[in-house]
Amino acid sequence: MYCRRQNGLQLKTDKSEALIIGMARQLCAATSTVSSVTVADVNLQLANEMKVLGVTLDQHLTLEKHVSAIAQLCNYHNQAICHIRHLLTTQLAQTLACSLTLSRLDYCNAVLHGIPSGNIQKLQRVQNSAARIVLQARRRSHAKPLLCQLHWLPVQHRITYKFAVLTYKFRTTSTPAYLSHHIRLCDGVRILHDHSVRTVRQYSFCQACFPLFCSSHLELSPKNSY
């Protein structure tokens, strides 16, 4: 909002929405009393979901609709590759699968951290199908050896890898700046968390990258701000 005001920009009421994110109890209390939000003197209506940079966010951050859309699109491309697979070499089929299917599984996959395992399995089935098509394996063949043969990380590991790369980049270069102020390096300090209660904060970057380096000699400790 500060950037908009500095550059003389205004919100378009017909193209702008507001989204409240929280746990079920929090949403019940908030939506019963709030029907709109005022931002920069513009009254925005509350929405149940919102699309940002191609990612559909919902109030509970389950990203179920986003995952279903990715799975549907990737399955379409998998079937298209399957129809012409007999005309392609293995290397060319793998290139097509990487550009049409895996690229969509990897796009903004960091936001998928912490979502229900059932949604991760939807995407994993898409990747398994792509591997079987590329290697011309039977439909019910075990997918794990195929992924190893293609050197493809499973979906959950691809998400973890994305966080590991971002965290390593922060540790070595302190960039990107919009993430660097969320976490700090500390030596010999271990923060205990109550895992019995799951909150929206656990979806944040500082909470997601923390377990990746908790066993290293330099630990990542989340700052108070998130």
N, C-alpha and C positions, 0 to 999 in steps of 0.2 A: 504494500500500500504506500510506503514511503517513496519507493521508486516511481510509482504512478504519479504521485502528487508532484514530485520534483520535476518530472518531464511533462506535466500538464495533461496527463492521460486520465480518462474516465472509464468507469465500468459500464458495460452495456447490460442493462437490466434483463433484456430478453435472452441474452446469451450467458448470463452468470447465475450460478447457484451456490448454495452453501450446504455443507455436509457435516453432520455431527457424528463423531466416531467415539465409540466407547463400549463398555460391557452392557449386557441386556438391562440390568437394573439401572445403570446410569442413563441409558437411552430412554427408558420408560419415564424416568423422572424429568429428563430434559424436554422431550417432545410433548409432554403433557402441558408444559407451561410456555414453551417457545415454538412459534410457528414461522418465524422469519428472523433474519439477522441483518443488522445495519452495518455496512462497511463503506467507508468513504462517502457517507451521506447517501448511500444507495441501499434500498431495502431489497434483500435477497431472500427468496423463498427456499425453504429447506427441501432437500432431495434425499431419496433413499439410496441413491448411488450417483457416482460422478466419474466421468472419463477424463483422465489427465495423461497427456502424452501417450495415448493409446492403451493406458491401463485403467480398467474399470474398478474403482474403489467402492466398497459398500460400507455400511455403518459398523459392521462387526469385523471388518478386515479379513473375512474369510476368502475374499477374491474368487468366490465360486463362479460367478458369471464370467469373470475375466478368464479363468482357467478353462471353462467350457467353450468360450469363443476361440481360444488358442487351440484346444484339442480339435474342434470342428474344422478349423482352417488347415491345421497340419494334416489331419486325416484326408482332407480333400487333395492336398499335394501328394500325400503318400499313394493314394489311389491313382493319381495321374502318372506318377513314376512307375507304378506297378504295371500300367497298361503298355508302357513302352520299354519295360525292363529287358525284354528279350532282344532289343535292338542296341542296348548299351553295354559297354564294358563295365567291369566292377568298379574301376576307378572313376569313371564318368558318373555312374549311378551314385557312388558315395559323394561326389562333388555336388550333385543335384540335391541329395538328401541334406547335406550340410547347409546349402544355400537356401533351400525352401522350407525345411522342417526344423533343423537344429538352430538356425538363426532366430526363429520365432520362439523356440523354447528358451533361448538365452536372453532375448530382449527383455530388459528390466526385470530379470529373474531374481534380483536381490529383494524385491518387494514380496516375493513368495516365501520368505523366511518366516517360519512360525505358523503357517497356515495348516489346516487339518490335513492329516496324512492321506485321507481319501482323495483330496484334490491333487496332491503330489502323484498319487498312483494313476490318476487320469493322464497326466503328462507322461508318466513313465511308460504307460501302455502305448502311447503315440510313438515314443522313441523306440520301444521294442518292435513295433510294427515296421518302422523305417529300417531297422537293422535287418529284419527278416527279408524285406524286399530287396535291399542292397545285396545281400549275400544269397538270395534266392533259397532261403531256408524254408522248411515246412512251417505251416501256420502255428502249430502247437509246439514247435521246438523251443527249448530253453533259451531265453534271451541273454543271460549273463555271459556265456562263452562268445556269443556273437558281438556283444558290446566290447568285450576284451579284444577280439580279433580286429575290430574297427578302431580301437583305441578311443572309444567314446565313454566319457564319464556318465554315470546315471544322473538323473535329474537332480536328486537331492545333493549329490556331490558337486554338481555344477553350481548350485546355489552357494554351497559352502566355499567352493573355489573362488567365486566372485567376491565374497566377503573377505577371504584371505588375501586376495590381490589388493583390494581397497585398503585393508588394514596394513599390509606391507608397504604400500605406497605412502600411506600416512606416516608410518614409522620412519621411513627413509627420506621423505621429501616434505612432510608436513602439508601436503596437498591431497585433495582439494581443500581449500580454505573453509568452505561451508561445513565440512565434517571435522576439521582439525580441532575446533574448539569444543567438541562434544566429549572427547576422551583425552586422557593424559597418561603419560608413562609414569609408573611408580615401581619401586624396588622393594621387595619383601613384604608387601601388604596384600592380604587376601580379604576380599569382601564376600561375606556370606549372604545368600539370598534365600528368601522363603519361596520354595518352588510349589507350595501348596496353593498359592493364589496367583493366577495368571492375569496380568494387566496389559493394557495397551502399550505401556512403556517398554515391554519386552520385545515389541516389534521394532523399536528404534535401533539405529545403527550402533550406538554405544553398547547396548545390551546384546546385540547379535554378535558383534566381533569379539566381545569379552571372552567367551568360552574357547575361541580358537587359539588364544595365546595364554590361557590360564596355567598351562604347564611349562611355559618358557621361563627363562631367567628374568625377563622383564615383562611384567604383567600390565594389562590395560585396565584402568579403573575408570568407570563412567563418572563424569562430572555431574553436578547437581542439575544443571540445565540440560534439557532435552527437547 
